[in-house]
Amino acid sequence: METTTISNRAEFAQWAIERSRAIVAEQGSNLALAARDMNDEQIAETGNALGQAIVDALLEVFDGLLEEE
């Protein structure tokens, strides 16, 4: 993943929009397919993957903030 420098609120908002769009496109579609197939095990697995992708994105930006200190 490429490094992005965020120096103001507008840049952070743009990063958040782009990152969430990528997460939903990848993980959300997997979850939708699992729900369509009514596969409970796969729904749980893909739901967890969606949650983990969100956590990873939050940690990614948080880690970037720590490097500045």
PyMOL Python script that loads the backbone (N, CA, C, O; Angstrom):
from pymol import cmd

cmd.read_pdbstr("""\
ATOM      1  N   MET A   1       0.839  -1.170   0.000  1.00  0.00           N
ATOM      2  CA  MET A   1       0.000   0.000   0.000  1.00  0.00           C
ATOM      3  C   MET A   1       0.889   1.239   0.000  1.00  0.00           C
ATOM      4  O   MET A   1       1.912   1.278   0.683  1.00  0.00           O
ATOM      5  N   GLU A   2       0.499   2.228  -0.755  1.00  0.00           N
ATOM      6  CA  GLU A   2       1.314   3.441  -0.843  1.00  0.00           C
ATOM      7  C   GLU A   2       1.096   4.336   0.371  1.00  0.00           C
ATOM      8  O   GLU A   2       0.040   4.300   1.002  1.00  0.00           O
ATOM      9  N   THR A   3       2.093   5.125   0.686  1.00  0.00           N
ATOM     10  CA  THR A   3       2.030   6.045   1.815  1.00  0.00           C
ATOM     11  C   THR A   3       1.378   7.339   1.379  1.00  0.00           C
ATOM     12  O   THR A   3       1.686   7.876   0.315  1.00  0.00           O
ATOM     13  N   THR A   4       0.476   7.834   2.205  1.00  0.00           N
ATOM     14  CA  THR A   4      -0.212   9.088   1.937  1.00  0.00           C
ATOM     15  C   THR A   4       0.083  10.050   3.075  1.00  0.00           C
ATOM     16  O   THR A   4      -0.001   9.679   4.246  1.00  0.00           O
ATOM     17  N   THR A   5       0.424  11.273   2.734  1.00  0.00           N
ATOM     18  CA  THR A   5       0.650  12.299   3.745  1.00  0.00           C
ATOM     19  C   THR A   5      -0.640  13.080   3.929  1.00  0.00           C
ATOM     20  O   THR A   5      -1.213  13.600   2.972  1.00  0.00           O
ATOM     21  N   ILE A   6      -1.084  13.152   5.175  1.00  0.00           N
ATOM     22  CA  ILE A   6      -2.310  13.872   5.508  1.00  0.00           C
ATOM     23  C   ILE A   6      -1.914  15.063   6.360  1.00  0.00           C
ATOM     24  O   ILE A   6      -1.404  14.907   7.470  1.00  0.00           O
ATOM     25  N   SER A   7      -2.154  16.250   5.831  1.00  0.00           N
ATOM     26  CA  SER A   7      -1.723  17.443   6.565  1.00  0.00           C
ATOM     27  C   SER A   7      -2.884  18.326   7.027  1.00  0.00           C
ATOM     28  O   SER A   7      -2.673  19.318   7.726  1.00  0.00           O
ATOM     29  N   ASN A   8      -4.109  17.964   6.636  1.00  0.00           N
ATOM     30  CA  ASN A   8      -5.252  18.746   7.109  1.00  0.00           C
ATOM     31  C   ASN A   8      -6.508  17.886   7.113  1.00  0.00           C
ATOM     32  O   ASN A   8      -6.509  16.745   6.651  1.00  0.00           O
ATOM     33  N   ARG A   9      -7.553  18.457   7.638  1.00  0.00           N
ATOM     34  CA  ARG A   9      -8.811  17.724   7.804  1.00  0.00           C
ATOM     35  C   ARG A   9      -9.403  17.285   6.458  1.00  0.00           C
ATOM     36  O   ARG A   9      -9.934  16.180   6.352  1.00  0.00           O
ATOM     37  N   ALA A  10      -9.320  18.120   5.456  1.00  0.00           N
ATOM     38  CA  ALA A  10      -9.867  17.779   4.138  1.00  0.00           C
ATOM     39  C   ALA A  10      -9.147  16.581   3.533  1.00  0.00           C
ATOM     40  O   ALA A  10      -9.779  15.711   2.933  1.00  0.00           O
ATOM     41  N   GLU A  11      -7.844  16.536   3.687  1.00  0.00           N
ATOM     42  CA  GLU A  11      -7.075  15.396   3.179  1.00  0.00           C
ATOM     43  C   GLU A  11      -7.425  14.122   3.946  1.00  0.00           C
ATOM     44  O   GLU A  11      -7.504  13.042   3.361  1.00  0.00           O
ATOM     45  N   PHE A  12      -7.634  14.251   5.256  1.00  0.00           N
ATOM     46  CA  PHE A  12      -8.039  13.094   6.036  1.00  0.00           C
ATOM     47  C   PHE A  12      -9.405  12.596   5.591  1.00  0.00           C
ATOM     48  O   PHE A  12      -9.615  11.391   5.454  1.00  0.00           O
ATOM     49  N   ALA A  13     -10.330  13.514   5.365  1.00  0.00           N
ATOM     50  CA  ALA A  13     -11.665  13.135   4.904  1.00  0.00           C
ATOM     51  C   ALA A  13     -11.588  12.420   3.555  1.00  0.00           C
ATOM     52  O   ALA A  13     -12.280  11.425   3.338  1.00  0.00           O
ATOM     53  N   GLN A  14     -10.758  12.920   2.661  1.00  0.00           N
ATOM     54  CA  GLN A  14     -10.614  12.285   1.353  1.00  0.00           C
ATOM     55  C   GLN A  14     -10.015  10.888   1.485  1.00  0.00           C
ATOM     56  O   GLN A  14     -10.461   9.953   0.820  1.00  0.00           O
ATOM     57  N   TRP A  15      -8.995  10.744   2.350  1.00  0.00           N
ATOM     58  CA  TRP A  15      -8.393   9.430   2.592  1.00  0.00           C
ATOM     59  C   TRP A  15      -9.441   8.467   3.133  1.00  0.00           C
ATOM     60  O   TRP A  15      -9.530   7.324   2.686  1.00  0.00           O
ATOM     61  N   ALA A  16     -10.244   8.935   4.106  1.00  0.00           N
ATOM     62  CA  ALA A  16     -11.256   8.084   4.720  1.00  0.00           C
ATOM     63  C   ALA A  16     -12.296   7.630   3.698  1.00  0.00           C
ATOM     64  O   ALA A  16     -12.721   6.475   3.713  1.00  0.00           O
ATOM     65  N   ILE A  17     -12.701   8.524   2.823  1.00  0.00           N
ATOM     66  CA  ILE A  17     -13.671   8.175   1.784  1.00  0.00           C
ATOM     67  C   ILE A  17     -13.094   7.125   0.843  1.00  0.00           C
ATOM     68  O   ILE A  17     -13.750   6.123   0.555  1.00  0.00           O
ATOM     69  N   GLU A  18     -11.894   7.341   0.371  1.00  0.00           N
ATOM     70  CA  GLU A  18     -11.268   6.402  -0.560  1.00  0.00           C
ATOM     71  C   GLU A  18     -11.005   5.047   0.094  1.00  0.00           C
ATOM     72  O   GLU A  18     -11.225   4.003  -0.519  1.00  0.00           O
ATOM     73  N   ARG A  19     -10.535   5.069   1.334  1.00  0.00           N
ATOM     74  CA  ARG A  19     -10.224   3.824   2.035  1.00  0.00           C
ATOM     75  C   ARG A  19     -11.492   3.035   2.324  1.00  0.00           C
ATOM     76  O   ARG A  19     -11.520   1.817   2.148  1.00  0.00           O
ATOM     77  N   SER A  20     -12.551   3.728   2.769  1.00  0.00           N
ATOM     78  CA  SER A  20     -13.803   3.023   3.049  1.00  0.00           C
ATOM     79  C   SER A  20     -14.428   2.475   1.771  1.00  0.00           C
ATOM     80  O   SER A  20     -15.008   1.390   1.779  1.00  0.00           O
ATOM     81  N   ARG A  21     -14.315   3.211   0.688  1.00  0.00           N
ATOM     82  CA  ARG A  21     -14.827   2.731  -0.597  1.00  0.00           C
ATOM     83  C   ARG A  21     -14.114   1.441  -1.016  1.00  0.00           C
ATOM     84  O   ARG A  21     -14.751   0.509  -1.508  1.00  0.00           O
ATOM     85  N   ALA A  22     -12.804   1.390  -0.822  1.00  0.00           N
ATOM     86  CA  ALA A  22     -12.040   0.189  -1.173  1.00  0.00           C
ATOM     87  C   ALA A  22     -12.422  -0.993  -0.273  1.00  0.00           C
ATOM     88  O   ALA A  22     -12.552  -2.122  -0.745  1.00  0.00           O
ATOM     89  N   ILE A  23     -12.598  -0.724   1.020  1.00  0.00           N
ATOM     90  CA  ILE A  23     -12.979  -1.797   1.948  1.00  0.00           C
ATOM     91  C   ILE A  23     -14.351  -2.356   1.586  1.00  0.00           C
ATOM     92  O   ILE A  23     -14.532  -3.573   1.526  1.00  0.00           O
ATOM     93  N   VAL A  24     -15.310  -1.479   1.347  1.00  0.00           N
ATOM     94  CA  VAL A  24     -16.657  -1.936   1.012  1.00  0.00           C
ATOM     95  C   VAL A  24     -16.660  -2.689  -0.317  1.00  0.00           C
ATOM     96  O   VAL A  24     -17.345  -3.703  -0.451  1.00  0.00           O
ATOM     97  N   ALA A  25     -15.908  -2.208  -1.289  1.00  0.00           N
ATOM     98  CA  ALA A  25     -15.865  -2.885  -2.590  1.00  0.00           C
ATOM     99  C   ALA A  25     -15.335  -4.305  -2.459  1.00  0.00           C
ATOM    100  O   ALA A  25     -15.862  -5.233  -3.071  1.00  0.00           O
ATOM    101  N   GLU A  26     -14.297  -4.464  -1.662  1.00  0.00           N
ATOM    102  CA  GLU A  26     -13.694  -5.795  -1.529  1.00  0.00           C
ATOM    103  C   GLU A  26     -14.429  -6.664  -0.522  1.00  0.00           C
ATOM    104  O   GLU A  26     -14.931  -7.735  -0.862  1.00  0.00           O
ATOM    105  N   GLN A  27     -14.490  -6.201   0.706  1.00  0.00           N
ATOM    106  CA  GLN A  27     -15.039  -7.027   1.775  1.00  0.00           C
ATOM    107  C   GLN A  27     -16.569  -7.056   1.769  1.00  0.00           C
ATOM    108  O   GLN A  27     -17.172  -8.091   2.055  1.00  0.00           O
ATOM    109  N   GLY A  28     -17.185  -5.942   1.450  1.00  0.00           N
ATOM    110  CA  GLY A  28     -18.647  -5.883   1.428  1.00  0.00           C
ATOM    111  C   GLY A  28     -19.254  -6.788   0.375  1.00  0.00           C
ATOM    112  O   GLY A  28     -20.291  -7.411   0.602  1.00  0.00           O
ATOM    113  N   SER A  29     -18.612  -6.859  -0.769  1.00  0.00           N
ATOM    114  CA  SER A  29     -19.133  -7.744  -1.814  1.00  0.00           C
ATOM    115  C   SER A  29     -19.008  -9.203  -1.409  1.00  0.00           C
ATOM    116  O   SER A  29     -19.885 -10.009  -1.723  1.00  0.00           O
ATOM    117  N   ASN A  30     -17.932  -9.554  -0.719  1.00  0.00           N
ATOM    118  CA  ASN A  30     -17.782 -10.928  -0.224  1.00  0.00           C
ATOM    119  C   ASN A  30     -18.884 -11.263   0.775  1.00  0.00           C
ATOM    120  O   ASN A  30     -19.443 -12.359   0.752  1.00  0.00           O
ATOM    121  N   LEU A  31     -19.191 -10.313   1.648  1.00  0.00           N
ATOM    122  CA  LEU A  31     -20.249 -10.520   2.636  1.00  0.00           C
ATOM    123  C   LEU A  31     -21.612 -10.648   1.953  1.00  0.00           C
ATOM    124  O   LEU A  31     -22.422 -11.494   2.334  1.00  0.00           O
ATOM    125  N   ALA A  32     -21.863  -9.818   0.955  1.00  0.00           N
ATOM    126  CA  ALA A  32     -23.136  -9.882   0.226  1.00  0.00           C
ATOM    127  C   ALA A  32     -23.301 -11.225  -0.480  1.00  0.00           C
ATOM    128  O   ALA A  32     -24.393 -11.795  -0.488  1.00  0.00           O
ATOM    129  N   LEU A  33     -22.228 -11.727  -1.068  1.00  0.00           N
ATOM    130  CA  LEU A  33     -22.300 -13.031  -1.738  1.00  0.00           C
ATOM    131  C   LEU A  33     -22.567 -14.148  -0.735  1.00  0.00           C
ATOM    132  O   LEU A  33     -23.346 -15.059  -1.014  1.00  0.00           O
ATOM    133  N   ALA A  34     -21.934 -14.084   0.414  1.00  0.00           N
ATOM    134  CA  ALA A  34     -22.163 -15.096   1.445  1.00  0.00           C
ATOM    135  C   ALA A  34     -23.612 -15.040   1.927  1.00  0.00           C
ATOM    136  O   ALA A  34     -24.234 -16.080   2.141  1.00  0.00           O
ATOM    137  N   ALA A  35     -24.147 -13.842   2.098  1.00  0.00           N
ATOM    138  CA  ALA A  35     -25.536 -13.699   2.523  1.00  0.00           C
ATOM    139  C   ALA A  35     -26.492 -14.219   1.451  1.00  0.00           C
ATOM    140  O   ALA A  35     -27.498 -14.856   1.761  1.00  0.00           O
ATOM    141  N   ARG A  36     -26.174 -13.946   0.214  1.00  0.00           N
ATOM    142  CA  ARG A  36     -27.017 -14.430  -0.888  1.00  0.00           C
ATOM    143  C   ARG A  36     -27.073 -15.954  -0.899  1.00  0.00           C
ATOM    144  O   ARG A  36     -28.119 -16.552  -1.146  1.00  0.00           O
ATOM    145  N   ASP A  37     -25.919 -16.568  -0.624  1.00  0.00           N
ATOM    146  CA  ASP A  37     -25.850 -18.030  -0.622  1.00  0.00           C
ATOM    147  C   ASP A  37     -26.384 -18.638   0.675  1.00  0.00           C
ATOM    148  O   ASP A  37     -26.505 -19.857   0.792  1.00  0.00           O
ATOM    149  N   MET A  38     -26.702 -17.776   1.655  1.00  0.00           N
ATOM    150  CA  MET A  38     -27.236 -18.204   2.949  1.00  0.00           C
ATOM    151  C   MET A  38     -26.322 -19.215   3.638  1.00  0.00           C
ATOM    152  O   MET A  38     -26.777 -20.192   4.232  1.00  0.00           O
ATOM    153  N   ASN A  39     -25.017 -18.947   3.540  1.00  0.00           N
ATOM    154  CA  ASN A  39     -24.006 -19.804   4.150  1.00  0.00           C
ATOM    155  C   ASN A  39     -23.549 -19.146   5.453  1.00  0.00           C
ATOM    156  O   ASN A  39     -22.740 -18.218   5.441  1.00  0.00           O
ATOM    157  N   ASP A  40     -24.080 -19.638   6.579  1.00  0.00           N
ATOM    158  CA  ASP A  40     -23.807 -19.008   7.873  1.00  0.00           C
ATOM    159  C   ASP A  40     -22.327 -18.960   8.211  1.00  0.00           C
ATOM    160  O   ASP A  40     -21.848 -17.959   8.744  1.00  0.00           O
ATOM    161  N   GLU A  41     -21.606 -20.010   7.913  1.00  0.00           N
ATOM    162  CA  GLU A  41     -20.166 -20.043   8.207  1.00  0.00           C
ATOM    163  C   GLU A  41     -19.422 -18.992   7.391  1.00  0.00           C
ATOM    164  O   GLU A  41     -18.553 -18.288   7.906  1.00  0.00           O
ATOM    165  N   GLN A  42     -19.772 -18.900   6.125  1.00  0.00           N
ATOM    166  CA  GLN A  42     -19.123 -17.923   5.259  1.00  0.00           C
ATOM    167  C   GLN A  42     -19.537 -16.497   5.624  1.00  0.00           C
ATOM    168  O   GLN A  42     -18.734 -15.571   5.508  1.00  0.00           O
ATOM    169  N   ILE A  43     -20.780 -16.316   6.065  1.00  0.00           N
ATOM    170  CA  ILE A  43     -21.231 -14.989   6.506  1.00  0.00           C
ATOM    171  C   ILE A  43     -20.400 -14.542   7.704  1.00  0.00           C
ATOM    172  O   ILE A  43     -19.939 -13.402   7.756  1.00  0.00           O
ATOM    173  N   ALA A  44     -20.210 -15.439   8.659  1.00  0.00           N
ATOM    174  CA  ALA A  44     -19.404 -15.106   9.839  1.00  0.00           C
ATOM    175  C   ALA A  44     -17.966 -14.796   9.451  1.00  0.00           C
ATOM    176  O   ALA A  44     -17.376 -13.841   9.955  1.00  0.00           O
ATOM    177  N   GLU A  45     -17.405 -15.596   8.563  1.00  0.00           N
ATOM    178  CA  GLU A  45     -16.017 -15.402   8.131  1.00  0.00           C
ATOM    179  C   GLU A  45     -15.840 -14.079   7.394  1.00  0.00           C
ATOM    180  O   GLU A  45     -14.902 -13.332   7.673  1.00  0.00           O
ATOM    181  N   THR A  46     -16.729 -13.789   6.463  1.00  0.00           N
ATOM    182  CA  THR A  46     -16.591 -12.558   5.690  1.00  0.00           C
ATOM    183  C   THR A  46     -16.955 -11.330   6.523  1.00  0.00           C
ATOM    184  O   THR A  46     -16.401 -10.251   6.312  1.00  0.00           O
ATOM    185  N   GLY A  47     -17.886 -11.490   7.468  1.00  0.00           N
ATOM    186  CA  GLY A  47     -18.204 -10.395   8.379  1.00  0.00           C
ATOM    187  C   GLY A  47     -17.005 -10.048   9.251  1.00  0.00           C
ATOM    188  O   GLY A  47     -16.714  -8.875   9.484  1.00  0.00           O
ATOM    189  N   ASN A  48     -16.316 -11.075   9.729  1.00  0.00           N
ATOM    190  CA  ASN A  48     -15.101 -10.851  10.512  1.00  0.00           C
ATOM    191  C   ASN A  48     -14.009 -10.200   9.671  1.00  0.00           C
ATOM    192  O   ASN A  48     -13.285  -9.333  10.160  1.00  0.00           O
ATOM    193  N   ALA A  49     -13.887 -10.609   8.419  1.00  0.00           N
ATOM    194  CA  ALA A  49     -12.888 -10.019   7.525  1.00  0.00           C
ATOM    195  C   ALA A  49     -13.195  -8.537   7.278  1.00  0.00           C
ATOM    196  O   ALA A  49     -12.281  -7.714   7.209  1.00  0.00           O
ATOM    197  N   LEU A  50     -14.470  -8.205   7.147  1.00  0.00           N
ATOM    198  CA  LEU A  50     -14.871  -6.804   6.980  1.00  0.00           C
ATOM    199  C   LEU A  50     -14.489  -5.998   8.220  1.00  0.00           C
ATOM    200  O   LEU A  50     -13.920  -4.911   8.112  1.00  0.00           O
ATOM    201  N   GLY A  51     -14.800  -6.531   9.380  1.00  0.00           N
ATOM    202  CA  GLY A  51     -14.433  -5.857  10.622  1.00  0.00           C
ATOM    203  C   GLY A  51     -12.935  -5.689  10.763  1.00  0.00           C
ATOM    204  O   GLY A  51     -12.467  -4.636  11.197  1.00  0.00           O
ATOM    205  N   GLN A  52     -12.176  -6.715  10.401  1.00  0.00           N
ATOM    206  CA  GLN A  52     -10.719  -6.641  10.492  1.00  0.00           C
ATOM    207  C   GLN A  52     -10.159  -5.608   9.524  1.00  0.00           C
ATOM    208  O   GLN A  52      -9.204  -4.908   9.861  1.00  0.00           O
ATOM    209  N   ALA A  53     -10.728  -5.498   8.338  1.00  0.00           N
ATOM    210  CA  ALA A  53     -10.277  -4.494   7.368  1.00  0.00           C
ATOM    211  C   ALA A  53     -10.497  -3.085   7.919  1.00  0.00           C
ATOM    212  O   ALA A  53      -9.670  -2.197   7.714  1.00  0.00           O
ATOM    213  N   ILE A  54     -11.609  -2.887   8.613  1.00  0.00           N
ATOM    214  CA  ILE A  54     -11.878  -1.580   9.222  1.00  0.00           C
ATOM    215  C   ILE A  54     -10.865  -1.290  10.317  1.00  0.00           C
ATOM    216  O   ILE A  54     -10.315  -0.191  10.382  1.00  0.00           O
ATOM    217  N   VAL A  55     -10.616  -2.265  11.171  1.00  0.00           N
ATOM    218  CA  VAL A  55      -9.630  -2.102  12.249  1.00  0.00           C
ATOM    219  C   VAL A  55      -8.254  -1.809  11.665  1.00  0.00           C
ATOM    220  O   VAL A  55      -7.548  -0.922  12.146  1.00  0.00           O
ATOM    221  N   ASP A  56      -7.877  -2.543  10.641  1.00  0.00           N
ATOM    222  CA  ASP A  56      -6.568  -2.336  10.009  1.00  0.00           C
ATOM    223  C   ASP A  56      -6.432  -0.915   9.464  1.00  0.00           C
ATOM    224  O   ASP A  56      -5.378  -0.294   9.598  1.00  0.00           O
ATOM    225  N   ALA A  57      -7.501  -0.405   8.850  1.00  0.00           N
ATOM    226  CA  ALA A  57      -7.463   0.958   8.307  1.00  0.00           C
ATOM    227  C   ALA A  57      -7.319   1.989   9.425  1.00  0.00           C
ATOM    228  O   ALA A  57      -6.566   2.953   9.289  1.00  0.00           O
ATOM    229  N   LEU A  58      -8.037   1.789  10.522  1.00  0.00           N
ATOM    230  CA  LEU A  58      -7.935   2.715  11.651  1.00  0.00           C
ATOM    231  C   LEU A  58      -6.539   2.684  12.259  1.00  0.00           C
ATOM    232  O   LEU A  58      -5.977   3.729  12.587  1.00  0.00           O
ATOM    233  N   LEU A  59      -5.981   1.489  12.409  1.00  0.00           N
ATOM    234  CA  LEU A  59      -4.628   1.374  12.956  1.00  0.00           C
ATOM    235  C   LEU A  59      -3.597   1.975  12.010  1.00  0.00           C
ATOM    236  O   LEU A  59      -2.601   2.553  12.448  1.00  0.00           O
ATOM    237  N   GLU A  60      -3.842   1.836  10.720  1.00  0.00           N
ATOM    238  CA  GLU A  60      -2.941   2.402   9.713  1.00  0.00           C
ATOM    239  C   GLU A  60      -2.814   3.908   9.895  1.00  0.00           C
ATOM    240  O   GLU A  60      -1.703   4.439   9.908  1.00  0.00           O
ATOM    241  N   VAL A  61      -3.929   4.593  10.033  1.00  0.00           N
ATOM    242  CA  VAL A  61      -3.892   6.035  10.191  1.00  0.00           C
ATOM    243  C   VAL A  61      -3.376   6.416  11.580  1.00  0.00           C
ATOM    244  O   VAL A  61      -2.653   7.403  11.716  1.00  0.00           O
ATOM    245  N   PHE A  62      -3.733   5.659  12.601  1.00  0.00           N
ATOM    246  CA  PHE A  62      -3.272   5.937  13.950  1.00  0.00           C
ATOM    247  C   PHE A  62      -1.760   5.787  14.035  1.00  0.00           C
ATOM    248  O   PHE A  62      -1.090   6.624  14.640  1.00  0.00           O
ATOM    249  N   ASP A  63      -1.214   4.729  13.435  1.00  0.00           N
ATOM    250  CA  ASP A  63       0.229   4.522  13.420  1.00  0.00           C
ATOM    251  C   ASP A  63       0.940   5.674  12.724  1.00  0.00           C
ATOM    252  O   ASP A  63       2.031   6.072  13.131  1.00  0.00           O
ATOM    253  N   GLY A  64       0.325   6.207  11.682  1.00  0.00           N
ATOM    254  CA  GLY A  64       0.894   7.355  10.980  1.00  0.00           C
ATOM    255  C   GLY A  64       0.945   8.589  11.858  1.00  0.00           C
ATOM    256  O   GLY A  64       1.875   9.389  11.762  1.00  0.00           O
ATOM    257  N   LEU A  65      -0.052   8.742  12.712  1.00  0.00           N
ATOM    258  CA  LEU A  65      -0.060   9.891  13.626  1.00  0.00           C
ATOM    259  C   LEU A  65       1.036   9.762  14.680  1.00  0.00           C
ATOM    260  O   LEU A  65       1.637  10.759  15.078  1.00  0.00           O
ATOM    261  N   LEU A  66       1.296   8.540  15.131  1.00  0.00           N
ATOM    262  CA  LEU A  66       2.318   8.328  16.154  1.00  0.00           C
ATOM    263  C   LEU A  66       3.715   8.627  15.639  1.00  0.00           C
ATOM    264  O   LEU A  66       4.573   9.081  16.396  1.00  0.00           O
ATOM    265  N   GLU A  67       3.952   8.375  14.355  1.00  0.00           N
ATOM    266  CA  GLU A  67       5.273   8.616  13.782  1.00  0.00           C
ATOM    267  C   GLU A  67       5.642  10.095  13.789  1.00  0.00           C
ATOM    268  O   GLU A  67       6.823  10.443  13.788  1.00  0.00           O
ATOM    269  N   GLU A  68       4.636  10.964  13.795  1.00  0.00           N
ATOM    270  CA  GLU A  68       4.884  12.409  13.760  1.00  0.00           C
ATOM    271  C   GLU A  68       5.368  12.943  15.096  1.00  0.00           C
ATOM    272  O   GLU A  68       6.011  13.993  15.134  1.00  0.00           O
ATOM    273  N   GLU A  69       5.083  12.262  16.179  1.00  0.00           N
ATOM    274  CA  GLU A  69       5.455  12.762  17.513  1.00  0.00           C
ATOM    275  C   GLU A  69       6.929  12.612  17.784  1.00  0.00           C
ATOM    276  O   GLU A  69       7.400  12.984  18.859  1.00  0.00           O
TER     277      GLU A  69
END
""", "prot")
cmd.dss("prot")
cmd.show_as("cartoon", "prot")
cmd.util.cbc("prot")
cmd.orient("prot")
